[in-house]
Amino acid sequence: MSERRKAIVSVIGKDQVGIIAKVTTVIADRNINILDISQTILQDFFTMMMVIDVTDLPNLETLQQELNELGQSIGVVITVQLEEIFQAMHRVWVVSKNL
C-alpha cells in the first residue's frame, strides 16, 4: 500500500461571501478529500489553510492552475504545495527568523 501524499492549500484575500464554497467545490469536483481545514478572518482579510489528500492526483500543477484562475476571478491568492515542500519552507523560515 502506498503512502498518502498530502498538499497544503492556502487562500488569502479580502473577505467576501462564497470563498470557502468556491474553493472547496473545485477540490470536490476533482474527487480530492479535505483532511483538515482552518479559516479565520483578520479584520477584513480572509485566510484559510487546508490539508488535502493528493495521493491519486496525477498532476498537482493542473489543480494549481485551476485554483489560480478561481483566485483571480474572486480576488484572492490561492497556493498549493506538497506537504513536504511546505514543511521544508517553514523550517527555513523558522531558522532564519531565529538568527
Wavefront OBJ file of the C-alpha trace (Angstrom):
o trace
v 0.000 0.000 0.000
v 1.429 3.382 -0.985
v 1.904 6.208 1.465
v -0.642 9.039 1.438
v 0.525 12.201 -0.327
v -0.739 15.463 1.117
v -0.755 19.043 -0.097
v -1.380 22.340 1.642
v -3.819 24.807 0.087
v -3.697 28.388 1.340
v -6.188 31.112 0.479
v -5.640 34.764 1.383
v -7.621 37.821 0.351
v -10.316 40.349 1.103
v -13.256 38.681 2.830
v -16.358 38.071 0.727
v -19.293 35.694 0.567
v -18.634 32.289 -1.008
v -14.846 31.880 -0.843
v -14.980 28.585 1.055
v -17.764 27.227 -1.156
v -15.974 28.091 -4.389
v -12.574 26.728 -3.356
v -13.956 23.518 -1.857
v -16.156 22.957 -4.928
v -13.064 22.919 -7.178
v -11.439 20.416 -4.825
v -14.558 18.226 -4.537
v -15.100 18.267 -8.322
v -11.651 16.651 -8.667
v -12.623 13.999 -6.084
v -9.970 15.231 -3.636
v -10.568 14.675 0.066
v -10.046 17.557 2.504
v -8.256 16.116 5.545
v -8.162 19.277 7.658
v -9.326 22.855 7.260
v -8.905 26.057 9.215
v -10.147 29.516 8.336
v -10.253 32.862 10.018
v -10.983 36.480 9.277
v -8.460 39.073 10.461
v -10.167 42.438 10.206
v -11.301 42.407 6.548
v -8.883 39.698 5.399
v -9.877 36.080 4.904
v -7.302 33.320 5.437
v -7.795 29.598 5.007
v -5.461 26.620 5.163
v -6.429 23.117 4.065
v -4.622 19.816 4.069
v -5.801 17.735 1.123
v -5.133 14.155 0.027
v -3.463 14.215 -3.411
v -2.377 10.564 -3.429
v -4.445 9.767 -6.526
v -3.919 13.122 -8.243
v -1.600 12.616 -11.216
v -0.845 16.299 -11.792
v -0.719 18.881 -8.993
v 0.046 21.664 -11.495
v -3.378 21.270 -13.098
v -5.080 21.781 -9.726
v -2.839 24.804 -9.021
v -3.774 26.335 -12.396
v -7.487 25.788 -11.798
v -7.248 27.343 -8.325
v -5.142 30.240 -9.719
v -7.896 31.003 -12.211
v -10.527 30.853 -9.472
v -8.410 33.086 -7.232
v -8.005 35.687 -9.970
v -11.743 35.679 -10.651
v -12.669 36.280 -6.995
v -9.695 38.416 -5.969
v -7.802 36.072 -3.627
v -4.412 34.340 -3.792
v -4.554 30.547 -3.704
v -1.438 28.383 -3.474
v -0.973 24.626 -3.445
v 2.209 22.990 -2.157
v 3.085 19.401 -1.430
v 3.261 18.911 2.329
v 6.983 18.122 2.334
v 7.792 21.339 0.442
v 5.574 23.377 2.757
v 7.268 21.890 5.822
v 10.764 22.463 4.392
v 9.943 26.111 3.653
v 8.551 26.550 7.178
v 11.745 25.107 8.701
v 13.843 27.565 6.660
v 11.631 30.470 7.781
v 11.852 29.471 11.465
v 15.637 29.087 11.318
v 16.161 32.407 9.509
v 13.800 34.183 11.913
v 15.801 32.933 14.890
v 19.163 34.096 13.503
l 1 2 3 4 5 6 7 8 9 10 11 12 13 14 15 16 17 18 19 20 21 22 23 24 25 26 27 28 29 30 31 32 33 34 35 36 37 38 39 40 41 42 43 44 45 46 47 48 49 50 51 52 53 54 55 56 57 58 59 60 61 62 63 64 65 66 67 68 69 70 71 72 73 74 75 76 77 78 79 80 81 82 83 84 85 86 87 88 89 90 91 92 93 94 95 96 97 98 99
